Amino acid sequence: MKANVIDMTGARAGRVMVLAYAGSKNKQAYWSCACDCGTRFVTQGRLLRSGETGSCGCLAKEKRALATAKAKTTHGKTVGGNSRVYRIWVNMRSRCTNPNFDSYPYYGGRGIKVCDEWMSFDRFLADMGEPGPDQSIDRIDPNGHYEPGNCRWVAQAEQSRNTRRNVFLELGGRRMTISQWAREPGAAPEKTIYARVASGWEAHRAVFHPPKGAA
């Protein structure tokens, strides 16, 4: 990283978690990022700091979807799509059912489904209740479906840690999570491995390449 670049690693901007420095171009620093919806992308640091980039683009898509939503209920949660829990429900359904949604490959594209009961917002709200101000929906089994018994509300910081722990890498015929690989002799720290993978590093190099400054 260049000396004059502001280190944004680990910072949040709306739905975006900054993972790693991705280089500079035309005097602008670029950063590898992860959106809460699961999408990985690269953007300029100035856009993150100014608030111009607060998601991978999924937020704008949600707003457009909500603007056209015709579902109305009497509990006041879906009218106009103004409630946060309703937006979470719409996003959950979209990433599992809409192939045009940015994060679909990470959910519907690999077989993750929303159970039949939760295709109804009323039933989803009755089962899950309201999330806290900094909570998002989390699947206990990351390979399981969105359904009662496998979902909970968790703080977004905890969900980011869970996501990192549940990313699998396969090396030499062994398939383990990043957390497990980080405990192998000679492996880089867990946070470093995750940032490298998010930046597109090959698995073996991401795990075992010595970090800068290592003896």
C-alpha positions as CSV (number, residue, x, y, z in Angstrom):
1,M,0.0,0.0,0.0
2,K,1.3,3.4,-0.9
3,A,2.4,5.6,2.0
4,N,-0.1,8.4,1.2
5,V,-3.1,6.0,1.0
6,I,-5.6,6.1,3.9
7,D,-5.9,2.6,5.2
8,M,-9.7,1.7,5.1
9,T,-9.3,-2.0,5.8
10,G,-12.1,-3.1,8.1
11,A,-14.1,0.1,7.7
12,R,-17.9,0.1,7.0
13,A,-19.8,2.3,4.6
14,G,-23.5,1.5,4.8
15,R,-23.9,-2.1,3.8
16,V,-20.2,-2.3,2.6
17,M,-17.3,-3.9,4.5
18,V,-13.9,-2.9,3.2
19,L,-11.7,-6.0,3.0
20,A,-8.4,-5.1,1.4
21,Y,-6.4,-2.5,-0.7
22,A,-6.8,-3.3,-4.4
23,G,-4.3,-0.8,-5.8
24,S,-4.3,2.7,-7.2
25,K,-5.1,4.2,-10.6
26,N,-5.0,7.8,-11.7
27,K,-4.1,8.8,-8.2
28,Q,-7.2,7.1,-6.8
29,A,-7.0,4.3,-4.3
30,Y,-9.3,1.3,-4.9
31,W,-10.5,-1.2,-2.3
32,S,-11.9,-4.7,-2.4
33,C,-15.2,-4.8,-0.6
34,A,-18.0,-7.1,0.5
35,C,-21.6,-6.1,0.5
36,D,-23.9,-7.4,3.2
37,C,-25.9,-9.1,0.4
38,G,-22.8,-11.3,-0.3
39,T,-21.5,-9.5,-3.4
40,R,-17.8,-8.8,-3.7
41,F,-16.7,-5.7,-5.7
42,V,-14.0,-3.1,-6.0
43,T,-14.6,0.7,-5.7
44,Q,-12.7,3.9,-5.0
45,G,-12.0,4.9,-1.4
46,R,-13.3,8.4,-1.9
47,L,-16.7,7.1,-2.9
48,L,-16.9,5.0,0.3
49,R,-15.8,7.9,2.5
50,S,-18.3,10.4,0.9
51,G,-21.2,7.9,1.2
52,E,-21.7,7.8,-2.6
53,T,-21.1,4.0,-2.4
54,G,-23.0,2.4,0.4
55,S,-23.8,-1.0,-1.3
56,C,-22.9,-3.0,-4.3
57,G,-25.9,-1.6,-6.1
58,C,-28.4,-3.9,-4.4
59,L,-29.9,-1.0,-2.4
60,A,-30.9,0.8,-5.5
61,K,-32.4,-2.4,-6.9
62,E,-34.4,-2.9,-3.7
63,K,-35.8,0.6,-3.8
64,R,-36.9,0.0,-7.4
65,A,-38.5,-3.3,-6.5
66,L,-40.2,-1.8,-3.4
67,A,-41.5,1.1,-5.5
68,T,-43.4,-1.3,-7.8
69,A,-44.5,-3.7,-5.0
70,K,-48.3,-3.9,-4.9
71,A,-48.7,-6.0,-1.7
72,K,-50.6,-4.1,1.0
73,T,-51.4,-5.3,4.5
74,T,-53.1,-3.8,7.5
75,H,-50.1,-4.2,10.0
76,G,-48.3,-1.3,8.4
77,K,-45.1,-3.1,7.6
78,T,-45.5,-3.5,3.9
79,V,-47.3,-0.4,2.7
80,G,-44.9,1.4,0.5
81,G,-42.1,-0.9,1.6
82,N,-41.1,1.5,4.3
83,S,-40.2,-0.8,7.1
84,R,-36.7,-2.3,7.5
85,V,-37.9,-5.8,8.2
86,Y,-40.0,-5.7,5.0
87,R,-36.9,-4.6,3.0
88,I,-34.9,-7.5,4.5
89,W,-37.6,-9.9,3.5
90,V,-37.7,-8.6,-0.1
91,N,-33.9,-8.8,-0.4
92,M,-34.0,-12.4,1.0
93,R,-36.5,-13.5,-1.6
94,S,-34.7,-11.7,-4.4
95,R,-31.3,-13.3,-3.8
96,C,-32.9,-16.8,-3.8
97,T,-35.4,-16.4,-6.6
98,N,-34.2,-13.7,-9.1
99,P,-31.3,-14.8,-11.4
100,N,-30.8,-11.1,-12.3
101,F,-30.1,-10.1,-8.7
102,D,-26.3,-9.5,-8.0
103,S,-26.0,-12.0,-5.1
104,Y,-28.2,-14.7,-6.7
105,P,-25.2,-16.9,-7.6
106,Y,-24.3,-17.1,-3.9
107,Y,-27.8,-18.1,-2.8
108,G,-30.4,-19.3,-5.3
109,G,-27.6,-20.2,-7.7
110,R,-26.3,-22.8,-5.3
111,G,-29.6,-24.1,-4.2
112,I,-30.5,-21.9,-1.2
113,K,-34.3,-21.5,-1.0
114,V,-36.9,-19.5,1.0
115,C,-39.3,-22.0,2.5
116,D,-42.9,-21.9,1.2
117,E,-44.2,-20.4,4.4
118,W,-41.8,-17.4,4.2
119,M,-42.8,-16.5,0.7
120,S,-45.6,-14.7,2.7
121,F,-44.3,-11.6,4.5
122,D,-46.9,-12.0,7.3
123,R,-45.7,-15.5,8.1
124,F,-42.1,-14.4,8.0
125,L,-42.8,-11.5,10.4
126,A,-44.7,-13.7,12.7
127,D,-41.9,-16.3,12.9
128,M,-38.9,-13.9,13.1
129,G,-40.3,-10.7,14.7
130,E,-38.5,-7.4,14.3
131,P,-34.7,-7.1,14.0
132,G,-32.7,-4.8,16.2
133,P,-31.3,-1.6,14.6
134,D,-27.9,-3.2,13.7
135,Q,-29.2,-6.7,13.0
136,S,-29.6,-8.7,9.8
137,I,-30.9,-12.1,9.0
138,D,-28.4,-15.0,9.5
139,R,-28.6,-18.7,8.6
140,I,-27.3,-20.9,11.3
141,D,-26.3,-23.5,8.8
142,P,-24.9,-21.5,5.9
143,N,-25.7,-24.3,3.5
144,G,-29.3,-24.5,4.7
145,H,-32.4,-22.7,3.6
146,Y,-34.2,-19.6,4.9
147,E,-36.7,-21.3,7.1
148,P,-37.8,-21.5,10.8
149,G,-35.1,-23.1,13.0
150,N,-32.3,-22.1,10.7
151,C,-32.5,-18.3,10.9
152,R,-31.9,-15.7,13.5
153,W,-31.3,-11.9,13.8
154,V,-27.6,-11.2,14.5
155,A,-25.5,-8.0,14.6
156,Q,-23.9,-7.3,11.2
157,A,-20.4,-7.5,12.7
158,E,-21.0,-11.0,14.0
159,Q,-22.5,-12.0,10.6
160,S,-19.4,-10.8,8.9
161,R,-17.3,-13.0,11.2
162,N,-19.6,-16.0,10.6
163,T,-19.3,-15.5,6.8
164,R,-15.5,-15.6,7.0
165,R,-15.6,-18.7,9.1
166,N,-17.8,-20.5,6.6
167,V,-15.8,-19.8,3.4
168,F,-14.3,-23.1,2.3
169,L,-11.0,-23.5,0.5
170,E,-9.7,-26.8,-1.0
171,L,-6.0,-27.5,-1.1
172,G,-4.3,-30.8,-1.8
173,G,-7.6,-32.7,-1.5
174,R,-8.4,-31.1,1.9
175,R,-11.5,-28.9,2.1
176,M,-11.6,-26.6,5.2
177,T,-12.9,-23.2,6.3
178,I,-10.6,-20.2,6.3
179,S,-10.6,-20.3,10.1
180,Q,-9.4,-23.9,10.0
181,W,-6.7,-23.2,7.4
182,A,-5.5,-20.2,9.5
183,R,-4.6,-22.7,12.2
184,E,-2.3,-24.7,9.9
185,P,1.5,-24.4,10.4
186,G,2.9,-21.6,8.3
187,A,-0.5,-20.2,7.4
188,A,-1.3,-16.5,7.3
189,P,-3.7,-14.9,9.8
190,E,-7.4,-15.6,9.2
191,K,-8.2,-11.9,8.4
192,T,-5.3,-11.8,5.8
193,I,-6.5,-15.0,4.1
194,Y,-10.0,-13.8,3.8
195,A,-8.9,-10.5,2.4
196,R,-6.7,-12.2,-0.1
197,V,-9.5,-14.6,-1.3
198,A,-11.8,-11.7,-1.6
199,S,-9.2,-10.0,-3.8
200,G,-9.0,-13.0,-6.1
201,W,-5.8,-14.7,-4.8
202,E,-5.3,-18.4,-5.7
203,A,-6.1,-20.6,-2.6
204,H,-2.6,-22.0,-1.8
205,R,-1.0,-18.5,-2.1
206,A,-3.8,-16.9,-0.1
207,V,-3.2,-19.3,2.8
208,F,0.6,-19.8,2.8
209,H,2.2,-16.7,1.2
210,P,4.1,-14.9,4.0
211,P,2.4,-11.6,5.1
212,K,4.5,-8.4,4.5
213,G,7.0,-7.9,7.3
214,A,7.0,-11.6,8.3
215,A,10.4,-12.9,9.3
